[in-house]
Amino acid sequence: MHEFSFAYNIFKVAEATALKYNAKKITEVILEIGELTLIVPELLQRSFEMATTGSIAQGAKLIITITPGKIKCRDCNKISAVSLTRDAQLTGLQLFECSHCRSNNTEIIEGKKANVKNIKIQE
């Protein structure tokens, strides 16, 4: 379950930021996750709750926004939006086809990153 280690890393980023500003409590963490990361938001929410137990982030809201995936075709150089199929969510395997020329010679250019966008604290 990579969601727990991911949640722990989010907590550590938030905690370091809060400590830098001498905060007493973290109240909210706003996160952007690419759809192609294979992170399950519900599991991440629960993992974040466990990772923050007993810390200054205990009870903080984790707000998750999912960003869509995009690919670039190596054959026609056009960009297509992509989504994971149900099978890919279960297996982690997905081949993306260009929506313009139908080539499978594509590379993922967006949707595999996660970013902490904002942290709300109480001083």
C-alpha positions as CSV (number, residue, x, y, z in Angstrom):
1,M,0.0,0.0,0.0
2,H,2.1,2.9,-1.3
3,E,-0.6,5.4,-0.1
4,F,0.6,5.2,3.5
5,S,4.2,6.1,2.6
6,F,2.9,8.8,0.3
7,A,0.6,10.2,3.1
8,Y,3.6,10.1,5.5
9,N,5.7,12.1,3.1
10,I,2.9,14.7,2.7
11,F,2.7,15.0,6.5
12,K,6.5,15.5,6.8
13,V,6.4,18.3,4.1
14,A,3.5,19.9,5.9
15,E,5.1,19.5,9.3
16,A,8.4,21.0,8.2
17,T,6.6,24.0,6.7
18,A,4.5,24.5,9.9
19,L,7.6,24.3,12.1
20,K,9.4,26.8,9.9
21,Y,6.6,29.3,10.7
22,N,6.3,28.3,14.3
23,A,2.8,27.0,13.8
24,K,0.9,25.3,16.6
25,K,-1.4,23.3,14.3
26,I,-1.9,22.3,10.7
27,T,-5.5,22.6,9.8
28,E,-5.6,21.8,6.1
29,V,-3.3,20.4,3.4
30,I,-4.3,20.9,-0.2
31,L,-2.9,18.4,-2.6
32,E,-2.9,17.9,-6.4
33,I,-2.5,14.4,-7.6
34,G,-2.1,13.3,-11.2
35,E,-4.7,10.7,-12.3
36,L,-1.9,8.5,-13.6
37,T,-0.1,8.1,-10.2
38,L,-2.4,5.1,-9.3
39,I,-3.0,6.6,-5.9
40,V,-6.4,5.9,-4.5
41,P,-7.8,9.1,-2.9
42,E,-9.9,7.2,-0.3
43,L,-6.9,5.2,0.8
44,L,-4.7,8.3,0.9
45,Q,-7.3,10.0,3.1
46,R,-7.3,7.2,5.6
47,S,-3.5,6.8,5.5
48,F,-3.1,10.6,6.1
49,E,-5.3,10.3,9.2
50,M,-3.1,7.4,10.5
51,A,0.2,9.2,9.6
52,T,-0.8,12.4,11.5
53,T,-2.2,10.8,14.7
54,G,-0.6,12.4,17.7
55,S,1.0,15.2,15.7
56,I,0.3,18.9,15.0
57,A,-1.5,17.8,11.9
58,Q,-3.9,15.4,13.7
59,G,-7.4,16.3,12.5
60,A,-6.2,18.3,9.5
61,K,-8.3,18.2,6.4
62,L,-6.6,16.6,3.3
63,I,-8.2,18.2,0.2
64,I,-7.3,16.2,-2.9
65,T,-7.7,17.5,-6.5
66,I,-7.1,15.0,-9.3
67,T,-5.4,16.4,-12.4
68,P,-5.9,14.7,-15.7
69,G,-3.4,12.8,-17.6
70,K,-1.9,13.9,-21.0
71,I,0.2,12.2,-23.5
72,K,2.2,13.4,-26.5
73,C,2.4,11.3,-29.6
74,R,5.9,10.6,-30.9
75,D,4.5,10.0,-34.4
76,C,2.2,13.1,-34.9
77,N,3.5,15.3,-32.0
78,K,-0.1,16.0,-30.9
79,I,-1.3,16.0,-27.3
80,S,-4.2,13.9,-26.1
81,A,-6.0,13.8,-22.7
82,V,-6.1,10.3,-21.3
83,S,-7.8,8.5,-18.4
84,L,-7.0,5.2,-16.7
85,T,-9.3,2.3,-17.4
86,R,-10.7,0.3,-14.6
87,D,-8.4,-2.6,-15.4
88,A,-5.4,-0.2,-15.3
89,Q,-6.4,1.0,-11.9
90,L,-6.3,-2.6,-10.7
91,T,-3.1,-3.7,-12.5
92,G,-1.2,-0.5,-13.0
93,L,-0.8,-1.4,-16.7
94,Q,-2.0,1.0,-19.4
95,L,-1.0,1.6,-23.0
96,F,-2.2,5.0,-24.2
97,E,-3.3,5.6,-27.8
98,C,-3.1,8.9,-29.5
99,S,-6.6,10.3,-30.1
100,H,-5.5,11.9,-33.3
101,C,-3.5,9.2,-35.2
102,R,-4.3,6.1,-33.1
103,S,-0.5,5.4,-32.6
104,N,0.6,3.7,-29.4
105,N,4.0,5.4,-29.7
106,T,3.2,7.9,-26.9
107,E,4.8,9.4,-23.8
108,I,3.1,10.6,-20.7
109,I,3.7,14.3,-20.2
110,E,1.2,15.1,-17.4
111,G,-0.7,13.2,-14.7
112,K,2.1,11.3,-12.9
113,K,3.0,14.0,-10.3
114,A,1.7,15.0,-6.9
115,N,2.2,18.4,-5.4
116,V,1.3,19.9,-2.0
117,K,-0.3,23.1,-3.2
118,N,-1.1,24.8,0.1
119,I,-0.9,24.2,3.8
120,K,-3.1,26.1,6.3
121,I,-1.7,26.5,9.8
122,Q,-2.6,28.1,13.1
123,E,0.1,30.2,14.7
